[in-house]
Every structure is written in C-alpha cells, then in structure tokens.
Amino acid sequence: MRLFPVPMDLTEEEKVIGGVLSLRQVVYLFGGSVAAALSVSFLRLLHVPWAIAFPAGILWFIAGGVLSFAAAAGMGADEYLFRWFSWRFRRRRYDWGDEL
C-alpha cells in the first residue's frame, strides 16, 4: 500500500519559495516590481522629473505588497477586491412583486 504525505494545515497556502512565500505572493510581488520599473522608466522617457516618477513606482510596488500580504475579512486582499468589484458592478434585478 502506498503512503502519501498529508500536509498538517489544509487551510493555508503551500509555501513553495523558501517555506515563507506562496506562489501567489511571489507572482504579486514580481508583478508589482515589474510594474514599478516599467512606470518609472516610461515616465522618465516622457521627461517627467524623478520627484514624480519615483513615487509612482513606489505606489506600484506597495500595491504588489498589499495584494500579496494583506488580508481583510478572513481572505486575501486580492480575493476581497475581486469579490467587492464583482458585487459592486454586477447586474441587479429588482423585483417589485405583483403590487404594481
């Protein structure tokens, strides 16, 4: 009979990078870093001063960090934002019944 290892905690994401970061967290951190670098380089191509271009890049990096590490209402910030946007922009049907 084969034996398969079962993780101790089934509610947490599997930490694949050094036992600290999950794949989702790495993707958000990498995406935030790439977006920061691209925004700074694009703004510098448009001859925007460093005093404006650098904080714009920092904002992208912070957004990647928030999406990868922050949690709200018992779920990750990315899932929370997805659910909020789908609730906010979904089509609603108002049924007034037979009174009219």
C-alpha positions in Angstrom: 0.0 0.0 0.0 1.3 3.4 -1.0 1.6 6.2 1.6 1.2 9.9 0.6 2.3 12.8 2.9 -0.7 14.9 4.0 0.0 18.5 5.0 -0.7 19.4 8.6 -2.7 22.5 7.8 -5.1 22.2 4.9 -6.4 25.8 5.1 -3.1 27.6 4.4 -1.5 28.0 1.0 1.6 25.9 0.3 4.7 27.9 0.9 6.9 26.9 -2.1 9.6 29.7 -2.0 11.9 29.1 0.9 9.0 27.9 3.1 7.9 31.5 3.5 6.2 32.7 0.3 3.4 31.0 -1.7 3.4 31.1 -5.5 0.5 33.7 -5.4 2.6 36.0 -3.2 5.6 35.7 -5.4 3.6 36.5 -8.5 2.1 39.6 -6.9 5.5 40.8 -5.7 7.1 40.2 -9.0 4.2 41.9 -10.9 4.4 44.9 -8.6 8.1 45.2 -9.1 7.8 44.9 -12.9 5.0 47.5 -12.9 7.1 49.8 -10.8 10.1 49.5 -13.0 8.1 50.0 -16.2 6.2 53.0 -14.8 9.4 54.7 -13.7 11.1 54.1 -17.0 8.1 55.2 -19.0 7.7 58.4 -17.0 11.4 59.1 -17.4 11.1 58.6 -21.2 8.4 61.3 -21.1 10.9 63.5 -19.2 9.0 63.6 -16.0 11.2 64.6 -13.1 12.4 61.9 -10.7 10.5 63.6 -7.8 7.3 62.4 -9.6 8.4 59.2 -11.3 10.0 57.5 -8.3 6.9 57.8 -6.0 4.7 56.5 -8.9 7.0 53.4 -9.0 6.8 53.1 -5.2 3.0 53.1 -5.3 3.0 50.1 -7.8 5.5 48.3 -5.5 3.3 48.9 -2.4 0.2 47.7 -4.4 2.0 44.4 -5.1 3.0 44.1 -1.4 -0.6 44.7 -0.2 -2.0 42.2 -2.7 0.4 39.6 -1.6 0.5 40.0 2.2 -2.6 41.9 3.4 -5.9 40.2 4.5 -9.4 41.5 5.0 -12.5 39.7 6.4 -10.6 36.4 6.6 -9.4 36.3 3.0 -6.5 37.7 1.0 -6.7 41.3 -0.3 -6.8 40.0 -3.9 -9.8 37.8 -3.3 -11.5 40.5 -1.3 -11.1 43.1 -4.0 -12.3 40.6 -6.7 -15.4 39.9 -4.7 -16.0 43.5 -3.9 -15.8 44.5 -7.6 -18.0 41.7 -8.7 -20.6 42.6 -6.1 -20.3 46.4 -7.0 -20.6 46.0 -10.7 -22.9 43.0 -11.1 -26.3 43.4 -12.7 -29.1 43.7 -10.2 -32.7 42.7 -10.7 -35.3 44.5 -8.6 -38.5 42.5 -8.4 -41.3 44.6 -7.0 -43.8 41.8 -7.0 -47.4 42.0 -8.0 -48.3 45.2 -6.3 -47.8 47.3 -9.4 
